[in-house]
Amino acid sequence: MGADEALIARWRANAAAAGVRLTDEDIARIDGRGQVERIRAVEAIVERANAREVTPDYLDMLTTETQAQAGGRTDGC
């Protein structure tokens, strides 16, 4: 599965989870407007910045881990 196919598969899964029907025509129209290229560009920036597990500053959080993932720690780290 190519990069675009994987991206579109994730897009379809996320849309379906949100109760949105995403047709091939929808994808072609949105891709034709350059939106898929923008998604690829943002993903490349996130990958280069190694920022997948970092929360935005405005959320005032130190980690994206849940307490269960952190082994029940309560120190915020």
Secondary structure, 3 states (H helix, E strand, C coil): CCHHHHHHHHHHHHHHHCCCCCCHHHHHHHHHCCHHHHHHHHHHHHHHHCCCCCCCHHHCCCCCCCCCCCCCCCCCC
